[in-house]
Amino acid sequence: MVTIERRVHGLLRYRKFWFPSRTQAMEISRSLRADDVVRFFAVSPALDSLRHLVERYMMPTLCIDLSAGPEALLSGMKKRSCRRMIQRAEKMLNRVAIEVDSDKSDRDFLALYNDFTQAKRLPGVSARWIQENSAHCETLVAYLEGKPLCGHLVLLDPETRIVRPLYSGSRRLDPQDAAACGALNRYLHWHEMQRYHSQGFATYDFGGLGEASIARFKLSFGGMVLTQHFYLLSGLQWVARLGKLVYERILRHRTFQPKDEDWYQIPEATEQSLKFSES
């Protein structure tokens, strides 16, 4: 389980828990203080009878079994839409460099991601957010001839042996870089799978499948679609409800929040409908 904690305006203790077990979540829910606001992320299976529950939602995610090893992972990818793209990137490797978890990768990821989201008129991420979460995250950036083209920010949980890419940015919206980005972005995911397999991680959790184009991209890597559950708890429920209302009505369009912190209600049936064929 990954735990991230901060104070909000010196009044509330806000804690996020990624991948808590049932035992851990139940213990946390029973021990909330009046000034506590807690979020549980990516819980599976679902929890029941949680004390202090304010709201819950669920979403489908794609999980890839890293313990199967690189050969099995590669063979499980769709040949046309994934393996060939990775092979295309491998032909460029004499011109490609990958920077991992350094001041340079942090800086270049931040520029990549914020340029990408600005072009799509979406909120960006701050350097402060990366610093606050640096103990649990790595940035990885792929460069073509020294130019950063693709970058990922990945959450690592050694306890559950899960890694989860949280954010991804690239220069694919630039016509000059679009073709190279398509191949390099897939290769960067493949590089991460091999890297974290070698470090003993067992699961590459791709995160929510989202809209159809994103789902097709992620599903091309193989893996299994699972339903994960997300919870908001508060020692004083009216405090959490007020904070949620302020965020949704006022702050959401002004400040960055991780995609996994948006409040979606996705039916269980969605998991069965997310099946894509490859011609």
C-alpha positions as CSV (number, residue, x, y, z in Angstrom):
1,M,0.0,0.0,0.0
2,V,1.2,3.5,-0.9
3,T,0.3,6.3,1.6
4,I,0.4,10.0,0.7
5,E,-0.5,12.5,3.4
6,R,-0.7,16.3,3.6
7,R,-2.5,19.0,5.6
8,V,-5.2,21.0,3.9
9,H,-5.1,24.7,5.1
10,G,-3.8,23.4,8.4
11,L,-7.3,22.1,9.3
12,L,-7.7,18.7,7.7
13,R,-5.5,15.7,7.5
14,Y,-5.9,14.4,3.9
15,R,-4.6,10.9,3.2
16,K,-4.5,8.9,0.0
17,F,-4.1,5.1,0.1
18,W,-3.3,3.2,-3.1
19,F,-4.0,-0.5,-3.3
20,P,-4.9,-1.1,0.4
21,S,-5.9,-4.6,1.4
22,R,-9.3,-5.2,2.9
23,T,-7.7,-5.5,6.4
24,Q,-5.8,-2.3,6.0
25,A,-8.8,-0.3,4.6
26,M,-11.1,-1.5,7.4
27,E,-8.6,-0.7,10.1
28,I,-8.1,2.8,8.6
29,S,-11.8,3.4,8.4
30,R,-12.4,2.5,12.0
31,S,-9.7,4.8,13.3
32,L,-10.6,8.1,11.5
33,R,-10.4,11.3,13.5
34,A,-12.8,14.2,13.2
35,D,-10.3,16.1,11.0
36,D,-9.5,13.1,8.6
37,V,-10.4,12.9,5.0
38,V,-9.3,9.7,3.3
39,R,-9.4,8.3,-0.2
40,F,-8.8,4.6,-1.1
41,F,-7.6,4.1,-4.7
42,A,-7.7,1.0,-6.9
43,V,-9.2,-1.4,-4.4
44,S,-10.1,-4.9,-5.6
45,P,-12.3,-6.7,-4.6
46,A,-14.9,-4.2,-3.4
47,L,-15.1,-3.3,0.3
48,D,-18.4,-3.4,2.3
49,S,-19.6,-1.9,5.6
50,L,-17.0,0.9,5.6
51,R,-17.4,3.4,8.4
52,H,-17.5,7.1,7.6
53,L,-18.2,6.4,3.9
54,V,-19.1,9.5,1.9
55,E,-19.0,8.2,-1.7
56,R,-17.7,5.4,-3.8
57,Y,-17.2,4.7,-7.5
58,M,-15.6,2.0,-9.7
59,M,-13.9,1.8,-13.0
60,P,-12.4,-0.9,-15.3
61,T,-8.6,-1.1,-15.5
62,L,-6.1,-3.2,-17.5
63,C,-3.7,-5.3,-15.5
64,I,-0.7,-7.0,-17.0
65,D,1.1,-9.9,-15.3
66,L,4.7,-8.9,-15.2
67,S,5.7,-12.1,-13.5
68,A,5.0,-14.0,-16.7
69,G,8.3,-12.6,-18.0
70,P,9.2,-10.5,-21.1
71,E,8.8,-13.2,-23.7
72,A,5.2,-14.0,-22.6
73,L,4.4,-10.3,-22.3
74,L,5.5,-9.6,-25.8
75,S,3.7,-12.6,-27.3
76,G,0.5,-11.5,-25.5
77,M,0.5,-8.1,-27.3
78,K,-1.5,-7.6,-30.5
79,K,0.8,-8.1,-33.4
80,R,-0.4,-5.4,-35.7
81,S,-1.2,-2.5,-33.3
82,C,1.4,-3.1,-30.7
83,R,4.3,-5.5,-31.4
84,R,5.0,-4.0,-34.9
85,M,5.0,-0.5,-33.4
86,I,7.5,-1.6,-30.7
87,Q,9.7,-3.2,-33.5
88,R,9.5,0.1,-35.4
89,A,10.8,1.9,-32.3
90,E,13.6,-0.6,-31.8
91,K,14.9,0.2,-35.3
92,M,15.5,3.8,-34.0
93,L,17.2,2.8,-30.7
94,N,20.6,4.1,-31.9
95,R,19.0,7.5,-31.9
96,V,16.9,7.0,-28.7
97,A,17.8,7.6,-25.1
98,I,15.6,7.0,-22.0
99,E,16.1,9.1,-18.8
100,V,14.7,7.7,-15.6
101,D,13.9,9.3,-12.2
102,S,16.3,12.3,-12.4
103,D,16.0,16.1,-12.3
104,K,16.3,16.0,-16.1
105,S,13.4,13.5,-16.5
106,D,11.3,15.4,-14.0
107,R,11.8,18.7,-15.8
108,D,11.3,17.3,-19.3
109,F,8.3,15.2,-18.3
110,L,6.7,18.3,-16.7
111,A,7.3,20.3,-19.9
112,L,6.0,17.5,-22.1
113,Y,2.9,16.8,-20.1
114,N,1.9,20.5,-19.6
115,D,2.5,21.3,-23.3
116,F,0.3,18.3,-24.2
117,T,-2.5,19.2,-21.8
118,Q,-2.4,22.9,-22.8
119,A,-2.9,21.9,-26.4
120,K,-5.9,19.9,-25.4
121,R,-7.1,22.6,-23.1
122,L,-6.8,20.4,-20.0
123,P,-5.2,21.3,-16.7
124,G,-1.6,20.5,-16.2
125,V,0.5,19.2,-13.3
126,S,2.8,21.2,-11.1
127,A,6.4,20.7,-10.2
128,R,5.3,20.8,-6.5
129,W,3.0,17.8,-7.1
130,I,5.9,15.8,-8.5
131,Q,8.1,16.7,-5.6
132,E,5.4,15.8,-3.0
133,N,5.0,12.4,-4.6
134,S,8.6,11.7,-5.6
135,A,9.0,9.1,-2.8
136,H,6.5,6.9,-4.6
137,C,6.8,7.8,-8.2
138,E,9.3,7.8,-11.1
139,T,9.4,9.8,-14.3
140,L,10.6,8.2,-17.5
141,V,11.2,10.2,-20.7
142,A,12.1,8.9,-24.2
143,Y,14.3,11.2,-26.3
144,L,14.8,11.0,-30.1
145,E,18.1,12.6,-31.0
146,G,18.1,14.5,-27.8
147,K,14.5,15.8,-28.1
148,P,12.0,14.6,-25.5
149,L,9.1,13.0,-27.3
150,C,7.3,10.9,-24.7
151,G,7.1,10.8,-20.9
152,H,5.3,8.8,-18.2
153,L,5.0,9.3,-14.5
154,V,4.7,5.9,-12.7
155,L,3.5,5.1,-9.2
156,L,5.3,2.2,-7.5
157,D,4.1,0.1,-4.6
158,P,6.8,-2.4,-3.5
159,E,4.4,-3.9,-0.9
160,T,1.8,-5.1,-3.4
161,R,4.3,-5.3,-6.2
162,I,2.1,-3.1,-8.4
163,V,3.3,-0.3,-10.7
164,R,0.7,2.1,-12.3
165,P,1.4,4.8,-14.9
166,L,-0.5,7.8,-13.6
167,Y,0.2,10.4,-16.3
168,S,1.5,10.3,-19.9
169,G,2.4,13.1,-22.2
170,S,4.0,13.3,-25.7
171,R,4.5,15.5,-28.7
172,R,2.1,13.4,-30.8
173,L,-0.1,16.4,-31.5
174,D,2.8,17.9,-33.4
175,P,2.6,16.7,-37.0
176,Q,6.4,16.5,-37.3
177,D,6.7,14.2,-34.3
178,A,3.4,12.2,-34.4
179,A,4.7,9.1,-36.3
180,A,7.8,8.7,-34.0
181,C,5.7,9.3,-30.9
182,G,3.3,6.5,-31.7
183,A,6.1,4.0,-31.8
184,L,8.2,5.5,-29.0
185,N,5.3,5.7,-26.6
186,R,4.5,2.0,-26.9
187,Y,8.2,1.2,-26.6
188,L,8.4,3.3,-23.4
189,H,5.6,1.2,-21.9
190,W,7.4,-1.9,-23.0
191,H,10.7,-0.6,-21.5
192,E,8.8,0.0,-18.2
193,M,7.4,-3.5,-18.2
194,Q,10.8,-5.0,-18.6
195,R,12.4,-2.6,-16.0
196,Y,9.8,-3.3,-13.3
197,H,9.7,-7.1,-14.0
198,S,13.5,-7.1,-13.4
199,Q,12.9,-5.3,-10.1
200,G,10.4,-7.9,-8.8
201,F,7.1,-6.1,-9.5
202,A,4.3,-8.4,-10.4
203,T,1.6,-6.2,-12.0
204,Y,1.6,-3.4,-14.5
205,D,-1.7,-1.6,-13.8
206,F,-2.5,0.5,-16.8
207,G,-5.2,2.5,-15.0
208,G,-8.7,3.3,-16.2
209,L,-9.6,2.4,-19.7
210,G,-11.5,5.6,-20.4
211,E,-12.7,6.5,-23.9
212,A,-12.7,4.0,-26.7
213,S,-9.4,5.2,-28.3
214,I,-7.5,5.0,-25.0
215,A,-9.0,1.6,-24.3
216,R,-7.9,0.2,-27.6
217,F,-4.4,1.5,-27.1
218,K,-4.1,-0.1,-23.7
219,L,-5.8,-3.3,-24.6
220,S,-3.4,-3.8,-27.5
221,F,-0.8,-4.7,-24.8
222,G,-2.8,-7.8,-23.7
223,G,-3.5,-8.3,-20.0
224,M,-6.8,-8.7,-18.1
225,V,-9.6,-6.2,-17.5
226,L,-10.5,-5.9,-13.8
227,T,-12.9,-3.7,-11.9
228,Q,-11.3,-1.5,-9.2
229,H,-13.1,0.5,-6.5
230,F,-12.5,4.0,-5.2
231,Y,-13.8,5.4,-1.9
232,L,-14.0,8.7,-0.1
233,L,-14.3,8.7,3.7
234,S,-14.4,11.5,6.3
235,G,-14.4,11.7,10.1
236,L,-17.0,14.4,9.6
237,Q,-19.0,13.6,6.5
238,W,-20.3,17.2,6.0
239,V,-16.7,18.4,5.7
240,A,-15.9,15.9,2.9
241,R,-19.2,16.7,1.1
242,L,-18.6,20.4,1.3
243,G,-15.0,19.9,0.0
244,K,-16.3,17.8,-2.9
245,L,-18.9,20.4,-3.8
246,V,-16.3,23.2,-3.8
247,Y,-14.0,21.1,-6.0
248,E,-16.7,20.2,-8.5
249,R,-18.2,23.6,-8.8
250,I,-15.2,25.9,-8.5
251,L,-11.8,24.4,-8.3
252,R,-12.0,21.6,-10.8
253,H,-11.4,23.9,-13.8
254,R,-8.7,25.9,-12.1
255,T,-6.3,23.3,-10.5
256,F,-4.9,20.0,-11.5
257,Q,-6.2,16.8,-9.9
258,P,-5.0,13.3,-10.9
259,K,-7.4,11.6,-13.4
260,D,-8.0,8.9,-10.9
261,E,-9.4,11.4,-8.5
262,D,-12.3,12.3,-10.8
263,W,-15.7,11.0,-9.6
264,Y,-17.1,8.6,-12.2
265,Q,-19.8,6.0,-11.8
266,I,-19.1,3.2,-14.2
267,P,-21.4,0.2,-14.3
268,E,-20.1,-3.3,-13.8
269,A,-21.4,-4.0,-17.4
270,T,-18.7,-1.7,-18.8
271,E,-16.1,-4.3,-18.2
272,Q,-17.9,-6.8,-20.4
273,S,-18.4,-4.3,-23.2
274,L,-14.8,-3.2,-23.6
275,K,-13.8,-5.8,-26.2
276,F,-12.0,-4.7,-29.3
277,S,-11.0,-6.8,-32.3
278,E,-8.0,-6.2,-34.5
279,S,-8.3,-6.5,-38.3
